[in-house]
Amino acid sequence: MLPVNQRSESVTFPRDILIGRDIRVFREGREILTVPEITVREGEVLAVIGPNGAGKTTLLSVLACLEFPHKGRVFFRGVEVSRKNALGIRRRMAAVFQEPLLLDGTVLDNVELGLRLRGLKAEARPRAMEWLSRLGLEDKARQSVHTLSGGEAQRVALARAFVLEPEVLFLDEPFSSVDAIARRELIGDLRDIVRATRVTTVLVTHDFREVRHLATRVLVLNQGRIEAEGRPEDVSNHPRWGELAN
């Protein structure tokens, strides 16, 4: 595992799609996130791992344009994110959280919604059905979301994100509320989809098993600071960082 000032170049991607510089976030007068620089490379799956309270979700919120840092700048495809352009940039991204956050209605209603809000009504039905099929939910399209298991609900949330064809997909502890069997199956299906679509992905987790299955690069975050970065195997082969990540 390499310290931050000795970054690994073993995995290369065409360009940086997201860059954060001198990011600082405060809560109640206390600095909870201090990140001099972070890059997300196009086509990679970047995992941010660390203990509870490390600042992982805050970092994701800043990169996903859901929250502005108190200090610092974020760039998306070379354009600095501002309050004027943040909404437009955010529409080019998608996020899935620990809770599925489904709306009342059918499974199909939920997956179509984002496309309909974007004025793509003619495309909404076929695209939604395609993604429900890819995630094994085609036969549940007309069911109420209230009839779904936890794993099925999270699959709907993923379909709702993928149907938008995001340039960056953010995953914030998406498997933590799913039972062990459903989690294993969901991680396997998600890995296959991410590889097939090559969507740039940022995964926040405290579970190194998810990192091993999904990530191409890992950042270890602790007390609001990036302690190290490298490949998943670098983390698992170095007890100090493996202990911190777990």
Secondary structure as a PSIPRED ss2 file (coil, helix, strand):
# PSIPRED VFORMAT (PSIPRED V4.0)

   1 M C   1.000  0.000  0.000
   2 L E   0.000  0.000  1.000
   3 P E   0.000  0.000  1.000
   4 V C   1.000  0.000  0.000
   5 N C   1.000  0.000  0.000
   6 Q C   1.000  0.000  0.000
   7 R C   1.000  0.000  0.000
   8 S C   1.000  0.000  0.000
   9 E C   1.000  0.000  0.000
  10 S C   1.000  0.000  0.000
  11 V C   1.000  0.000  0.000
  12 T C   1.000  0.000  0.000
  13 F C   1.000  0.000  0.000
  14 P C   1.000  0.000  0.000
  15 R C   1.000  0.000  0.000
  16 D E   0.000  0.000  1.000
  17 I E   0.000  0.000  1.000
  18 L E   0.000  0.000  1.000
  19 I E   0.000  0.000  1.000
  20 G E   0.000  0.000  1.000
  21 R E   0.000  0.000  1.000
  22 D E   0.000  0.000  1.000
  23 I E   0.000  0.000  1.000
  24 R E   0.000  0.000  1.000
  25 V E   0.000  0.000  1.000
  26 F E   0.000  0.000  1.000
  27 R E   0.000  0.000  1.000
  28 E C   1.000  0.000  0.000
  29 G C   1.000  0.000  0.000
  30 R E   0.000  0.000  1.000
  31 E E   0.000  0.000  1.000
  32 I E   0.000  0.000  1.000
  33 L E   0.000  0.000  1.000
  34 T E   0.000  0.000  1.000
  35 V E   0.000  0.000  1.000
  36 P E   0.000  0.000  1.000
  37 E E   0.000  0.000  1.000
  38 I E   0.000  0.000  1.000
  39 T E   0.000  0.000  1.000
  40 V E   0.000  0.000  1.000
  41 R E   0.000  0.000  1.000
  42 E C   1.000  0.000  0.000
  43 G C   1.000  0.000  0.000
  44 E C   1.000  0.000  0.000
  45 V E   0.000  0.000  1.000
  46 L E   0.000  0.000  1.000
  47 A E   0.000  0.000  1.000
  48 V E   0.000  0.000  1.000
  49 I E   0.000  0.000  1.000
  50 G C   1.000  0.000  0.000
  51 P C   1.000  0.000  0.000
  52 N C   1.000  0.000  0.000
  53 G C   1.000  0.000  0.000
  54 A C   1.000  0.000  0.000
  55 G C   1.000  0.000  0.000
  56 K H   0.000  1.000  0.000
  57 T H   0.000  1.000  0.000
  58 T H   0.000  1.000  0.000
  59 L H   0.000  1.000  0.000
  60 L H   0.000  1.000  0.000
  61 S H   0.000  1.000  0.000
  62 V H   0.000  1.000  0.000
  63 L H   0.000  1.000  0.000
  64 A C   1.000  0.000  0.000
  65 C C   1.000  0.000  0.000
  66 L C   1.000  0.000  0.000
  67 E C   1.000  0.000  0.000
  68 F C   1.000  0.000  0.000
  69 P C   1.000  0.000  0.000
  70 H C   1.000  0.000  0.000
  71 K E   0.000  0.000  1.000
  72 G E   0.000  0.000  1.000
  73 R E   0.000  0.000  1.000
  74 V E   0.000  0.000  1.000
  75 F E   0.000  0.000  1.000
  76 F E   0.000  0.000  1.000
  77 R C   1.000  0.000  0.000
  78 G C   1.000  0.000  0.000
  79 V E   0.000  0.000  1.000
  80 E E   0.000  0.000  1.000
  81 V C   1.000  0.000  0.000
  82 S C   1.000  0.000  0.000
  83 R C   1.000  0.000  0.000
  84 K C   1.000  0.000  0.000
  85 N C   1.000  0.000  0.000
  86 A H   0.000  1.000  0.000
  87 L H   0.000  1.000  0.000
  88 G H   0.000  1.000  0.000
  89 I H   0.000  1.000  0.000
  90 R H   0.000  1.000  0.000
  91 R C   1.000  0.000  0.000
  92 R C   1.000  0.000  0.000
  93 M E   0.000  0.000  1.000
  94 A E   0.000  0.000  1.000
  95 A E   0.000  0.000  1.000
  96 V E   0.000  0.000  1.000
  97 F C   1.000  0.000  0.000
  98 Q C   1.000  0.000  0.000
  99 E C   1.000  0.000  0.000
 100 P C   1.000  0.000  0.000
 101 L C   1.000  0.000  0.000
 102 L C   1.000  0.000  0.000
 103 L C   1.000  0.000  0.000
 104 D C   1.000  0.000  0.000
 105 G C   1.000  0.000  0.000
 106 T E   0.000  0.000  1.000
 107 V H   0.000  1.000  0.000
 108 L H   0.000  1.000  0.000
 109 D H   0.000  1.000  0.000
 110 N H   0.000  1.000  0.000
 111 V H   0.000  1.000  0.000
 112 E H   0.000  1.000  0.000
 113 L H   0.000  1.000  0.000
 114 G H   0.000  1.000  0.000
 115 L H   0.000  1.000  0.000
 116 R H   0.000  1.000  0.000
 117 L H   0.000  1.000  0.000
 118 R C   1.000  0.000  0.000
 119 G C   1.000  0.000  0.000
 120 L C   1.000  0.000  0.000
 121 K H   0.000  1.000  0.000
 122 A H   0.000  1.000  0.000
 123 E H   0.000  1.000  0.000
 124 A H   0.000  1.000  0.000
 125 R H   0.000  1.000  0.000
 126 P H   0.000  1.000  0.000
 127 R H   0.000  1.000  0.000
 128 A H   0.000  1.000  0.000
 129 M H   0.000  1.000  0.000
 130 E H   0.000  1.000  0.000
 131 W H   0.000  1.000  0.000
 132 L H   0.000  1.000  0.000
 133 S H   0.000  1.000  0.000
 134 R H   0.000  1.000  0.000
 135 L C   1.000  0.000  0.000
 136 G C   1.000  0.000  0.000
 137 L C   1.000  0.000  0.000
 138 E H   0.000  1.000  0.000
 139 D H   0.000  1.000  0.000
 140 K H   0.000  1.000  0.000
 141 A C   1.000  0.000  0.000
 142 R C   1.000  0.000  0.000
 143 Q C   1.000  0.000  0.000
 144 S E   0.000  0.000  1.000
 145 V H   0.000  1.000  0.000
 146 H H   0.000  1.000  0.000
 147 T H   0.000  1.000  0.000
 148 L C   1.000  0.000  0.000
 149 S C   1.000  0.000  0.000
 150 G H   0.000  1.000  0.000
 151 G H   0.000  1.000  0.000
 152 E H   0.000  1.000  0.000
 153 A H   0.000  1.000  0.000
 154 Q H   0.000  1.000  0.000
 155 R H   0.000  1.000  0.000
 156 V H   0.000  1.000  0.000
 157 A H   0.000  1.000  0.000
 158 L H   0.000  1.000  0.000
 159 A H   0.000  1.000  0.000
 160 R H   0.000  1.000  0.000
 161 A H   0.000  1.000  0.000
 162 F H   0.000  1.000  0.000
 163 V C   1.000  0.000  0.000
 164 L C   1.000  0.000  0.000
 165 E C   1.000  0.000  0.000
 166 P C   1.000  0.000  0.000
 167 E C   1.000  0.000  0.000
 168 V E   0.000  0.000  1.000
 169 L E   0.000  0.000  1.000
 170 F E   0.000  0.000  1.000
 171 L E   0.000  0.000  1.000
 172 D E   0.000  0.000  1.000
 173 E C   1.000  0.000  0.000
 174 P C   1.000  0.000  0.000
 175 F C   1.000  0.000  0.000
 176 S C   1.000  0.000  0.000
 177 S C   1.000  0.000  0.000
 178 V C   1.000  0.000  0.000
 179 D C   1.000  0.000  0.000
 180 A H   0.000  1.000  0.000
 181 I H   0.000  1.000  0.000
 182 A H   0.000  1.000  0.000
 183 R H   0.000  1.000  0.000
 184 R H   0.000  1.000  0.000
 185 E H   0.000  1.000  0.000
 186 L H   0.000  1.000  0.000
 187 I H   0.000  1.000  0.000
 188 G H   0.000  1.000  0.000
 189 D H   0.000  1.000  0.000
 190 L H   0.000  1.000  0.000
 191 R H   0.000  1.000  0.000
 192 D H   0.000  1.000  0.000
 193 I H   0.000  1.000  0.000
 194 V H   0.000  1.000  0.000
 195 R H   0.000  1.000  0.000
 196 A H   0.000  1.000  0.000
 197 T H   0.000  1.000  0.000
 198 R C   1.000  0.000  0.000
 199 V C   1.000  0.000  0.000
 200 T E   0.000  0.000  1.000
 201 T E   0.000  0.000  1.000
 202 V E   0.000  0.000  1.000
 203 L E   0.000  0.000  1.000
 204 V E   0.000  0.000  1.000
 205 T E   0.000  0.000  1.000
 206 H C   1.000  0.000  0.000
 207 D C   1.000  0.000  0.000
 208 F H   0.000  1.000  0.000
 209 R H   0.000  1.000  0.000
 210 E H   0.000  1.000  0.000
 211 V H   0.000  1.000  0.000
 212 R H   0.000  1.000  0.000
 213 H H   0.000  1.000  0.000
 214 L H   0.000  1.000  0.000
 215 A C   1.000  0.000  0.000
 216 T C   1.000  0.000  0.000
 217 R E   0.000  0.000  1.000
 218 V E   0.000  0.000  1.000
 219 L E   0.000  0.000  1.000
 220 V E   0.000  0.000  1.000
 221 L E   0.000  0.000  1.000
 222 N E   0.000  0.000  1.000
 223 Q C   1.000  0.000  0.000
 224 G C   1.000  0.000  0.000
 225 R E   0.000  0.000  1.000
 226 I E   0.000  0.000  1.000
 227 E E   0.000  0.000  1.000
 228 A E   0.000  0.000  1.000
 229 E E   0.000  0.000  1.000
 230 G E   0.000  0.000  1.000
 231 R C   1.000  0.000  0.000
 232 P H   0.000  1.000  0.000
 233 E H   0.000  1.000  0.000
 234 D H   0.000  1.000  0.000
 235 V H   0.000  1.000  0.000
 236 S H   0.000  1.000  0.000
 237 N C   1.000  0.000  0.000
 238 H C   1.000  0.000  0.000
 239 P H   0.000  1.000  0.000
 240 R H   0.000  1.000  0.000
 241 W H   0.000  1.000  0.000
 242 G H   0.000  1.000  0.000
 243 E H   0.000  1.000  0.000
 244 L H   0.000  1.000  0.000
 245 A H   0.000  1.000  0.000
 246 N C   1.000  0.000  0.000
